[in-house]
Amino acid sequence: MLHLRLSQRTLRFSFSARTSRGALAEHVAWYLHLTDDTRPMVEGVGEAAPLAGLSPDYGPGFAKAIADLCQRFNAGALAAFSAADAPAFVGPGWPALTFALETAALDLARGGRHQLYDNAFSRGEEALPINGLVWMGDAAFMREQIRQKLAAGYSCLKLKIGGLDFATELELLAEIRAVAPPEQLTLRVDANGAFAPAEAPAKLAQLAVFDIHSIEQPIAAGQPAALAELCRTSPIPIALDEELIGVTSPARQAALLDEIRPAYVVLKPTLLGGHAATRQWIALAEARGIGWWITSALESNIGLNAVAQLTGEYNVHGFAQGLGTGQLYHNNVAAPLHISGGALRYAPSEAWEALG
């Protein structure tokens, strides 16, 4: 018989940074531990860490929801359960829970070693290129992050914008380009919906002089007609991010992509509903010639590893993914995930920290 239990950890950031939704200091991660009586020493672990202001399942009812999930699972006296069963078992409206239960089931099925898939990344044979993330903050804080990322050898930087005066943000981009031309460094920016539709065209034109690879969500989600017009006219390729959250049916997903026609979609499995849901978005995007990349959503290393191993299922052709969040916390789960030279590597022979 299968059993599901719960643990949690309050993750503490190694710095206090601003986002478009306020300052970040800590983030709660919940872990689902899945075991099977026939293999008592094997445990599959998955993470649910919904984000305030973004995750549909974030809120005061989440703790009860995840406890109720465990109770309902154990009451079912299940002899078998697969990752494919997770979305229906969890039900709609709980994407982080679905991601966690899928991950736990994948982990258990492959021996409880946090190797969810058999691919070149999970075997430690290939690294995944990642962008260096520069958090919002005051100008000095952002400059220091930029300096560190360039020194660490990143070939792609992503800057969160919208938290400072726009003129200051343009100055920061000019400083980057003064030392790292486009052929040396790819620049992405993420506005998190900070621009008003009326001002967005002028701001995009100002940003374009810095050879920006793409801009995520220049205007707030929920304005598909305005975003479609921006995608048609923008001098910078536009990527959808928050626009995808909560759009769960394949028909609605296809309609959204067909209406807006973005250059890229940014996929966060924790926010979109897990592994299968992310694969569905990729299939729809690729069928339309829309590019994509996968991004973690401030999970601990348990969730980051799951997102990275899912990414490893695809040939990303040296295209930087958003998987550089493992160094953000003082008390992250110790894991054999290593960043060097702007790439994330997994070392399967190294040990993981045991969770309670």
C-alpha positions as CSV (number, residue, x, y, z in Angstrom):
1,M,0.0,0.0,0.0
2,L,1.1,3.5,-0.7
3,H,1.5,6.3,1.9
4,L,1.8,10.0,1.6
5,R,3.1,12.2,4.4
6,L,3.9,15.9,4.7
7,S,6.8,18.1,5.8
8,Q,7.8,21.7,5.3
9,R,10.6,24.2,5.4
10,T,10.7,28.0,5.7
11,L,13.3,29.1,3.2
12,R,15.2,32.3,4.0
13,F,16.6,34.5,1.3
14,S,20.2,35.3,1.4
15,F,19.3,38.9,0.6
16,S,16.2,41.0,0.7
17,A,15.2,42.0,-2.9
18,R,12.2,43.8,-4.3
19,T,9.8,42.4,-6.8
20,S,6.8,44.0,-8.5
21,R,4.9,42.5,-5.6
22,G,7.0,43.8,-2.7
23,A,10.0,42.7,-0.7
24,L,10.9,39.0,-0.3
25,A,12.4,37.7,2.9
26,E,11.2,34.1,3.1
27,H,9.3,31.4,1.2
28,V,7.5,28.3,2.6
29,A,8.1,25.0,0.8
30,W,5.9,22.0,1.5
31,Y,7.1,18.5,0.7
32,L,5.1,15.4,-0.1
33,H,6.8,12.1,0.8
34,L,5.5,9.1,-1.1
35,T,6.3,5.5,0.1
36,D,5.3,2.0,-0.8
37,D,5.0,-0.9,1.8
38,T,6.7,-3.2,-0.7
39,R,9.8,-1.0,-0.8
40,P,9.9,0.6,2.7
41,M,13.4,2.1,2.2
42,V,12.5,4.0,-1.0
43,E,10.8,7.4,-0.8
44,G,9.7,9.8,-3.5
45,V,9.7,13.5,-2.7
46,G,7.9,16.3,-4.4
47,E,7.7,20.0,-3.5
48,A,4.7,22.4,-3.4
49,A,5.8,26.0,-2.9
50,P,3.2,28.4,-4.2
51,L,4.1,32.0,-4.6
52,A,2.3,35.0,-3.1
53,G,0.6,37.1,-5.7
54,L,1.2,34.6,-8.5
55,S,0.2,31.0,-7.6
56,P,-3.6,30.2,-7.9
57,D,-3.3,28.0,-4.9
58,Y,-1.4,30.4,-2.6
59,G,-3.4,31.6,0.4
60,P,-4.5,30.7,4.0
61,G,-6.3,27.6,2.8
62,F,-3.2,26.0,1.3
63,A,-2.0,24.3,4.5
64,K,-5.3,22.6,4.9
65,A,-5.5,21.6,1.3
66,I,-2.2,19.8,1.3
67,A,-3.0,18.1,4.6
68,D,-6.4,17.0,3.2
69,L,-4.7,15.7,0.1
70,C,-2.5,13.4,2.2
71,Q,-5.5,12.3,4.3
72,R,-7.5,11.5,1.2
73,F,-4.6,9.7,-0.5
74,N,-4.0,7.5,2.5
75,A,-7.7,6.8,3.0
76,G,-7.8,5.3,-0.5
77,A,-5.5,2.5,0.4
78,L,-3.9,2.7,-3.0
79,A,-1.7,-0.2,-4.3
80,A,-0.5,1.8,-7.4
81,F,-0.2,5.4,-8.4
82,S,1.6,7.1,-11.2
83,A,2.5,10.7,-12.1
84,A,-0.2,10.5,-14.8
85,D,-2.8,10.0,-12.1
86,A,-1.8,13.1,-10.2
87,P,-3.7,15.9,-12.1
88,A,-7.1,14.1,-11.7
89,F,-6.4,13.1,-8.1
90,V,-5.6,16.6,-7.0
91,G,-8.3,18.3,-9.1
92,P,-8.3,21.8,-10.7
93,G,-7.1,24.9,-9.1
94,W,-4.1,23.5,-7.3
95,P,-1.1,23.6,-9.7
96,A,1.6,23.5,-7.0
97,L,0.0,20.5,-5.4
98,T,-0.2,18.7,-8.7
99,F,3.5,19.5,-9.4
100,A,4.4,18.1,-6.0
101,L,2.4,14.9,-6.3
102,E,3.6,14.2,-9.9
103,T,7.2,14.8,-8.8
104,A,6.9,12.4,-5.8
105,A,5.4,9.7,-8.0
106,L,8.1,10.1,-10.6
107,D,10.8,9.9,-7.9
108,L,9.3,6.8,-6.2
109,A,9.0,5.0,-9.6
110,R,12.7,5.6,-10.3
111,G,14.0,4.5,-6.9
112,G,13.7,7.6,-4.8
113,R,17.0,9.1,-5.9
114,H,15.7,12.4,-7.2
115,Q,16.4,11.2,-10.8
116,L,13.0,11.7,-12.2
117,Y,13.9,11.0,-15.8
118,D,16.6,9.2,-17.7
119,N,18.2,11.9,-19.8
120,A,21.7,13.4,-20.3
121,F,21.1,16.0,-17.6
122,S,19.8,13.6,-14.9
123,R,22.7,11.2,-15.7
124,G,25.2,14.1,-15.1
125,E,26.4,14.0,-18.7
126,E,25.2,17.4,-19.9
127,A,24.7,20.8,-18.3
128,L,21.7,23.1,-18.9
129,P,22.6,26.6,-19.9
130,I,20.9,29.2,-17.6
131,N,20.4,32.9,-17.5
132,G,21.9,34.9,-14.6
133,L,19.0,36.5,-12.8
134,V,19.4,40.1,-11.6
135,W,16.9,41.0,-8.9
136,M,15.1,44.3,-8.5
137,G,16.6,46.5,-5.8
138,D,18.3,49.9,-5.6
139,A,20.8,50.7,-8.4
140,A,23.8,49.8,-6.3
141,F,22.4,46.4,-5.5
142,M,21.6,45.7,-9.1
143,R,25.0,46.9,-10.3
144,E,26.7,44.5,-7.8
145,Q,24.6,41.6,-9.0
146,I,25.4,42.4,-12.7
147,R,29.2,42.6,-11.8
148,Q,29.0,39.2,-10.1
149,K,27.1,37.5,-12.9
150,L,29.4,38.8,-15.6
151,A,32.5,37.7,-13.6
152,A,30.9,34.3,-13.2
153,G,30.9,33.8,-16.9
154,Y,27.2,34.0,-17.7
155,S,26.4,34.5,-21.4
156,C,22.8,35.5,-20.7
157,L,21.4,37.9,-18.1
158,K,17.8,38.5,-17.2
159,L,17.0,41.8,-15.4
160,K,13.8,42.4,-13.5
161,I,12.7,45.9,-14.4
162,G,9.8,48.0,-13.3
163,G,11.0,48.5,-9.7
164,L,13.2,51.6,-10.3
165,D,12.8,54.8,-12.2
166,F,12.8,53.8,-15.8
167,A,15.6,56.2,-16.6
168,T,17.8,54.5,-14.0
169,E,17.0,51.1,-15.5
170,L,18.0,52.3,-18.9
171,E,21.3,53.5,-17.4
172,L,21.9,50.1,-16.0
173,L,21.4,48.5,-19.4
174,A,23.7,51.0,-21.0
175,E,26.4,50.1,-18.4
176,I,26.0,46.4,-19.2
177,R,26.3,47.0,-23.0
178,A,29.4,49.2,-22.4
179,V,31.2,46.2,-21.2
180,A,29.4,43.3,-22.8
181,P,28.2,43.7,-26.4
182,P,25.4,41.6,-27.9
183,E,27.7,39.0,-29.5
184,Q,29.1,38.4,-26.0
185,L,26.0,38.7,-23.8
186,T,22.3,38.0,-24.4
187,L,20.1,40.4,-22.4
188,R,16.5,39.5,-21.3
189,V,14.2,41.8,-19.3
190,D,11.1,40.9,-17.3
191,A,8.7,43.8,-16.7
192,N,6.2,41.7,-14.7
193,G,3.4,43.7,-16.2
194,A,4.8,47.0,-15.0
195,F,4.0,49.1,-18.2
196,A,0.7,50.7,-18.9
197,P,-0.5,49.7,-22.4
198,A,-0.4,53.4,-23.6
199,E,3.2,53.8,-22.5
200,A,4.5,50.4,-23.5
201,P,5.4,51.2,-27.2
202,A,7.6,54.1,-26.3
203,K,9.4,52.2,-23.5
204,L,9.9,49.2,-25.8
205,A,11.5,51.5,-28.3
206,Q,13.9,52.9,-25.7
207,L,14.8,49.4,-24.6
208,A,15.4,48.1,-28.1
209,V,18.6,50.2,-28.5
210,F,20.3,47.7,-26.1
211,D,19.7,44.7,-28.4
212,I,17.3,43.0,-25.9
213,H,16.6,39.4,-26.7
214,S,13.1,39.5,-25.2
215,I,10.8,41.1,-22.7
216,E,8.5,39.1,-20.5
217,Q,5.0,40.4,-19.9
218,P,5.4,44.1,-20.6
219,I,1.8,44.8,-19.6
220,A,-0.3,43.1,-17.0
221,A,-2.0,39.9,-17.8
222,G,-5.6,39.8,-18.8
223,Q,-5.4,42.3,-21.7
224,P,-5.0,39.9,-24.7
225,A,-6.0,42.4,-27.4
226,A,-3.5,45.0,-26.2
227,L,-0.8,42.4,-25.8
228,A,-1.5,41.0,-29.3
229,E,-1.1,44.5,-30.8
230,L,2.2,44.9,-28.9
231,C,3.5,41.5,-30.1
232,R,2.7,42.6,-33.7
233,T,4.5,46.0,-33.4
234,S,7.2,45.6,-30.7
235,P,10.8,46.0,-31.8
236,I,11.6,43.5,-29.0
237,P,10.3,40.0,-29.0
238,I,7.6,39.5,-26.3
239,A,7.4,36.5,-24.0
240,L,4.2,35.5,-22.1
241,D,4.6,34.6,-18.5
242,E,1.8,35.6,-16.0
243,E,-0.6,35.5,-19.0
244,L,-0.4,31.6,-19.0
245,I,-1.3,31.1,-15.3
246,G,-4.7,29.7,-14.7
247,V,-5.3,28.8,-18.4
248,T,-5.6,25.1,-18.1
249,S,-7.7,23.6,-20.9
250,P,-5.8,22.8,-24.2
251,A,-8.5,24.6,-26.2
252,R,-8.1,27.8,-24.2
253,Q,-4.4,27.6,-24.3
254,A,-4.4,27.2,-28.1
255,A,-6.8,30.1,-28.4
256,L,-4.6,32.3,-26.3
257,L,-1.5,31.6,-28.3
258,D,-3.4,32.1,-31.6
259,E,-4.8,35.4,-30.5
260,I,-1.6,36.9,-29.0
261,R,1.0,35.3,-31.1
262,P,4.0,35.9,-28.8
263,A,7.6,35.2,-29.8
264,Y,8.1,33.1,-26.6
265,V,6.3,31.6,-23.6
266,V,8.0,31.2,-20.2
267,L,6.9,28.1,-18.5
268,K,6.9,27.6,-14.7
269,P,5.7,24.1,-13.8
270,T,4.8,25.1,-10.2
271,L,2.4,27.8,-11.5
272,L,1.1,26.0,-14.6
273,G,0.1,22.6,-13.0
274,G,3.2,20.4,-13.2
275,H,5.1,18.2,-15.6
276,A,2.3,17.1,-17.9
277,A,0.8,20.6,-18.0
278,T,4.2,22.1,-19.0
279,R,4.6,19.5,-21.7
280,Q,1.2,20.4,-23.1
281,W,2.2,24.1,-23.3
282,I,5.5,23.1,-25.1
283,A,3.6,21.0,-27.6
284,L,1.1,23.8,-28.4
285,A,3.9,26.4,-28.7
286,E,6.1,24.3,-30.9
287,A,3.2,23.6,-33.2
288,R,2.9,27.3,-33.8
289,G,6.6,28.1,-34.1
290,I,6.6,29.9,-30.7
291,G,9.8,29.6,-28.7
292,W,9.9,28.7,-25.0
293,W,12.0,28.3,-22.0
294,I,11.4,26.7,-18.6
295,T,11.9,28.7,-15.4
296,S,11.8,27.7,-11.7
297,A,9.6,29.7,-9.4
298,L,11.7,30.1,-6.3
299,E,11.3,26.5,-5.2
300,S,13.9,24.9,-3.0
301,N,16.4,22.5,-4.6
302,I,13.8,19.7,-4.5
303,G,11.5,21.6,-6.9
304,L,14.3,23.2,-8.9
305,N,15.7,19.7,-9.5
306,A,12.4,18.5,-10.8
307,V,12.0,21.5,-13.1
308,A,15.6,21.0,-14.4
309,Q,15.2,17.3,-15.0
310,L,11.9,18.0,-16.9
311,T,13.9,20.5,-19.0
312,G,16.5,17.9,-19.6
313,E,13.9,15.9,-21.5
314,Y,14.2,18.5,-24.3
315,N,17.1,19.5,-26.5
316,V,17.3,23.2,-25.6
317,H,20.1,23.8,-28.1
318,G,22.2,25.9,-25.8
319,F,19.2,28.2,-25.2
320,A,19.4,29.6,-21.6
321,Q,16.7,28.4,-19.2
322,G,15.6,30.1,-16.0
323,L,17.1,27.6,-13.5
324,G,19.5,29.7,-11.5
325,T,17.5,30.1,-8.2
326,G,19.2,27.4,-6.1
327,Q,21.7,29.9,-4.6
328,L,19.0,32.3,-3.3
329,Y,18.5,30.7,0.2
330,H,20.5,30.5,3.4
331,N,18.9,27.1,4.2
332,N,18.2,25.4,0.9
333,V,18.0,21.7,0.8
334,A,21.6,20.5,0.2
335,A,21.7,18.9,-3.3
336,P,24.1,17.8,-6.0
337,L,23.1,20.7,-8.2
338,H,26.0,22.9,-9.2
339,I,26.3,26.2,-11.2
340,S,29.4,27.0,-13.1
341,G,30.1,28.9,-16.3
342,G,26.5,29.9,-16.7
343,A,25.2,26.4,-16.7
344,L,23.4,24.1,-14.2
345,R,24.8,20.6,-13.6
346,Y,23.6,17.6,-11.7
347,A,26.0,15.1,-10.1
348,P,24.0,11.9,-9.5
349,S,26.8,10.2,-7.5
350,E,26.6,12.9,-4.8
351,A,24.3,12.8,-1.8
352,W,21.1,14.7,-1.1
353,E,20.2,16.1,2.3
354,A,17.6,13.9,4.0
355,L,14.3,15.7,4.7
356,G,12.4,15.1,7.9
